[in-house]
Amino acid sequence: MAKLVTTKELSTALGLSVASINYYTNLGLFKTADRKGNRKLYNKDKTFSVYKRVKNLRKKGYPLKLIQKELNS
């Protein structure tokens, strides 16, 4: 079974702010796997994989909007 983590746990694990996690989620880069009450839960492995791709593309100079189109196509 997939390991689900909260926004705060994901923030700590990735070294990103909670605001950045929410921004990436709103852009559609990170997908919520489930909800528990008002809290978003993320599949840790999938989100780490997506973040590695985003980070690599950002290093190459790609803007987030272009990365969003690339990952969602």
NORJO-V788306 format. One record per pair of residues at least 24 apart in sequence whose ideal C-beta (glycine too) atoms are under 10 Angstrom apart, sorted by the first residue. I is the first residue (numbers start at 0). J is the second residue. If there is no record, write none. Layout:
i=I j=J
i=I j=J
This chain:
i=1 j=32
i=1 j=33
i=1 j=40
i=1 j=41
i=1 j=42
i=1 j=43
i=1 j=44
i=1 j=45
i=2 j=32
i=2 j=40
i=2 j=41
i=2 j=42
i=2 j=43
i=2 j=44
i=3 j=31
i=3 j=32
i=3 j=33
i=3 j=35
i=3 j=39
i=3 j=40
i=3 j=41
i=3 j=42
i=3 j=43
i=3 j=46
i=4 j=32
i=4 j=39
i=4 j=40
i=4 j=41
i=4 j=42
i=4 j=43
i=4 j=46
i=4 j=47
i=5 j=35
i=5 j=38
i=5 j=39
i=5 j=40
i=5 j=41
i=6 j=31
i=6 j=38
i=6 j=39
i=6 j=40
i=6 j=41
i=7 j=38
i=8 j=40
i=8 j=41
i=8 j=43
i=9 j=39
i=9 j=40
i=9 j=41
i=9 j=42
i=9 j=43
i=9 j=46
i=9 j=47
i=9 j=50
i=12 j=41
i=12 j=43
i=12 j=46
i=12 j=47
i=12 j=50
i=13 j=43
i=13 j=46
i=13 j=47
i=13 j=50
i=13 j=51
i=13 j=54
i=14 j=50
i=15 j=50
i=20 j=46
i=20 j=50
i=22 j=63
i=23 j=49
i=23 j=50
i=23 j=53
i=23 j=63
i=23 j=66
i=23 j=67
i=26 j=53
i=26 j=63
i=26 j=64
i=26 j=66
i=26 j=67
i=26 j=70
i=26 j=71
i=27 j=67
i=27 j=68
i=27 j=70
i=27 j=71
i=28 j=52
i=28 j=53
i=28 j=63
i=28 j=66
i=28 j=67
i=28 j=70
i=28 j=71
i=29 j=53
i=29 j=70
